[in-house]
Amino acid sequence: MRNIFLFILLLLASVIQAQENVTGKVLDEQNQPLPGASVYWLNTTIGTSTDGDGTFSIPYSPEYKKLVVSYIGFTTDTLDIDAPQNITHILKSSSGETLDNVVVDRTRKSLQRSSLQTANVTNMGAKELLKAACCNIAESFETNPSIDVNFSDALTGSRQIKMLGLTSPYLLIAEENIPSVRGASQAYGLSFVPGTWVESIQITKGAGPVINGYESISGQINYELLKPVDDIPFFLNAYGSTDSRFELNTHFNKKVSDKWSSSLFVHGNGRFSKNDMNDDGFLDNPLARQINIMNRWQYSDPEKGWVSFINARYMRDEKQTGELDFNPDTDKFTTNHWGSEINTDKFDLSGKLGYVFPDMPFQSIGLQAAYNWHNQESYFGFNQYNIDQKSFYSNLIFNSIISNTMNKFAAGLNFTYDKYGEFVNTVDYSRIDNSAGAFVEYTYDNTDNLSIVAGARFDVHNRLGAFFTPRMHMRYNPWEKATLRASAGRGKRAANIFAENQSLFGSSRVMSILNNGGKLYGLDPEIAWNYGVSFIQGFSLFNKNAEFIVDFYRTDFQNQAVVDLFASPQQALFYNLEGKSYANSLQVELNYEITHHFNIRTAYKYYDIQTDYLSGTYERPLQAKHRFFTNLAYETHIVDGGKQWKFDFTYNWMGKQRLPYTGSNPEQYQMGDYSPSFSLMNAQVTRTFSSVFEAYVGAENLGNYQQDKAILGNDDPFGPYFDTSIIYAPIFGQMYYAGIRFKIK
């Protein structure tokens, strides 16, 4: 397999396509894509229009000299073009012209898939992020069919995301392409990123690019923060809910000079009242407080080709959960009442520096660097878990072309250092991880109908050893509005078994590692191959736009750190895979514009996920084999200076889920082999009063479905049958919320 990838990489690098195009992107003054903009050669009939993300491609010939770019409401520009190239052009709003009775007949989709992008990427814009309360990005995927969102346990209220049936540790989660949620932050890291800070989220299914590392197995989630140069001077979001959660977000932005801009983001949230909707004597959601502050600077000098970002952030998060009567001052580490506290401090400092060669816009060099400190001190009853992680990450990337812009390459070096201080009760698992790697990625992009990205990297890790990571993506457009994609790649990672499975601390299970001499808690590294195909067909139905999508992906583990909850209800075993472990994921999606500004998004997902455990082969626990999803979104026309109504409704049906083994417990502490199927419904209504003020109300779990027997052994939390980790459904019931958003432009 390695030799095949190397051969393909070398073969593609030698390809020089005779046909040459001018490609690029058309943006507005806020750097937002302009879909449907006209791009044509002056005095010819040769033209095209931009795609949903503002991209275009048009054939080039030496007799063509002037390229015209136009869009309604913007000044038409004519560009001098003397060679095939890739350009980014910003259109300015028309000045001195008044357009009466302009009707916007086409709005940009809140979820976009470009027909020109090689990888299977879905872009979530700001419009999609506002469809739910979106207090943090862990809660922002409820309206996205590609991501499954579940509660991780019955204590912390934390959301766990899955893609292709695999949990978030198998995803590479990055902030502006710098890995962010990893190691110590796996359990709660997504809840530390406020949703209002995020400009967009890119979701990549399957193996990600080698540029971003070797750990990605099932996909990648990259979130882009608001850019100081584009942000408004002031933003306020206030939120409150019936589960006593309150939140405040403020953004302050200032243009310091022609080249420097700065933003200050301040976020605070808290839950101050106790709730026990299922009457089991335990808090449904933790008492919590969080303060989160970030200062972000941007330097931009496009004439000289320089751009840079500097971010500094501090966060303090405190959670208290357990029995209603638990008081940490008097009950901590006693049998008076069972309780838990999770306190986290986090500090981040990151920077990005990029240079685009003025005479060669296709060539650039960039440096990414980040320092992260994450400290968590926590206990769960008598179980103590403390972890301190200090990390440094750097990535140097050079981009250029081979002969022409249809043959591009990226090459670079990266270095990662992680120092862990980790204690599970009295056992010290402290360690140091470091790795250095080099990568190269070749892109052949015919744009019109074919593109291929082939990449490889070689890394040396102090505990994973030296290893090779090949990955490939392909896009082919066989006919109009049809896109076929395929990908394959290898991933390797060090499993942080305790940080990634913190829900098990809220149980009486004894955690045991069946040591076979590996260098990661006595285990070997996880290695997996991911393969996938995707097909998208756009079409018209009753003169309305529709889109049909089929995705199929398979993940094969060569080795896995198996978490075995089938051996005994009183044990959690960790050991190396002996046998097979795989995950098959099939998603069929249909999106349709029912009427103008009224859209439906539907999806059916089938998962076949099996692992060989010591006691037999079982389905992955707490993963529904069948899921059905529907989202309805309707907007009224904008009138009277910005007034508008927005309605959003999401329905999820989850089939039965395999549950961990509880058959040897006394009957009252058993849960059976499978959970029942159930449905969840969420809704939100937004009223925009003007371009600067809007209010929203919403509800989650409208059907008031609650898991029966959410906490095993709640009547004897210090006994042998206590377990808060077997969660397949909500435990709170209906929740209503309201909020406001205010802007100064």
Number of C-alpha atoms within 10 A of each C-alpha: 7 11 9 9 18 15 12 13 22 12 10 17 18 10 13 15 14 8 11 19 23 20 20 16 20 28 19 16 12 13 15 14 20 23 22 22 23 18 22 19 21 16 10 8 8 13 17 17 21 20 21 21 23 21 25 27 22 21 17 20 14 9 7 17 15 16 18 16 25 18 21 14 15 17 14 15 16 15 13 10 16 13 15 19 18 19 16 13 17 19 21 16 15 14 9 5 10 9 8 6 6 9 8 9 8 10 12 14 16 16 18 16 18 17 27 23 22 25 26 27 21 20 21 22 20 17 13 19 27 17 25 25 23 17 24 19 21 22 22 22 21 23 26 22 23 21 17 20 20 21 19 25 25 29 28 25 18 21 19 20 22 20 23 30 26 22 16 23 23 23 26 26 24 19 16 17 18 22 18 21 21 20 23 24 22 19 22 20 20 22 18 21 21 22 24 24 21 19 17 21 26 20 22 22 28 33 31 31 24 27 22 17 25 26 26 27 30 33 25 27 24 20 25 16 17 19 21 22 22 14 20 18 16 17 20 17 19 17 20 20 18 13 21 16 19 20 18 18 22 20 22 18 22 17 18 12 9 10 14 18 21 23 24 19 21 19 22 19 21 20 21 14 13 18 20 16 17 17 9 17 16 24 28 27 26 27 21 20 19 19 16 20 17 19 18 21 22 22 19 17 13 12 9 12 15 18 18 18 20 17 18 17 18 15 19 17 20 19 20 25 26 27 21 17 15 19 17 16 6 10 15 19 17 13 12 13 19 26 28 26 22 19 18 21 16 21 18 18 17 19 19 20 17 19 19 19 15 14 9 12 15 17 18 18 17 18 18 20 19 21 17 17 18 20 21 19 16 19 21 24 23 18 17 17 21 20 22 21 21 19 19 17 20 19 23 19 19 17 18 19 17 16 11 18 24 26 22 20 21 20 20 19 19 21 19 18 17 19 16 20 17 22 17 15 12 10 9 11 14 13 13 14 15 17 18 17 20 20 22 21 23 24 25 24 22 21 22 15 17 19 22 23 22 27 26 25 22 18 20 16 16 12 16 20 11 13 13 16 20 28 27 27 26 22 27 22 20 11 10 10 12 18 23 23 23 22 25 21 28 27 24 24 18 21 20 16 17 22 19 19 14 17 22 23 23 26 27 23 19 14 16 12 16 13 15 12 10 13 15 19 21 15 24 23 21 23 18 22 21 25 22 23 21 21 19 20 18 18 15 11 12 9 10 12 16 19 18 17 18 17 22 20 23 23 26 18 23 17 19 26 22 21 18 23 20 22 16 18 23 20 17 19 20 22 21 21 21 14 14 15 23 20 21 20 20 20 20 18 20 18 18 20 21 17 13 15 15 15 19 18 20 20 21 17 22 19 21 18 22 16 22 18 23 15 10 9 14 15 22 25 21 19 24 24 19 17 21 19 22 21 22 19 18 19 16 13 15 15 10 8 10 14 16 18 16 17 18 20 20 24 19 21 17 21 19 19 20 20 21 23 20 21 15 11 15 9 10 10 19 17 19 14 14 17 20 14 15 16 18 19 19 22 21 22 20 22 16 19 16 16 15 14 17 20 17 22 19 22 20 20 21 17 13 15 17 19 18 15 18 24 26 21 21 20 12 11 23 18 12 15 23 21 26 24 22 22 23 29 25 21 26 22 18 19 16 17 19 19 19 18 17 17 17 12 10
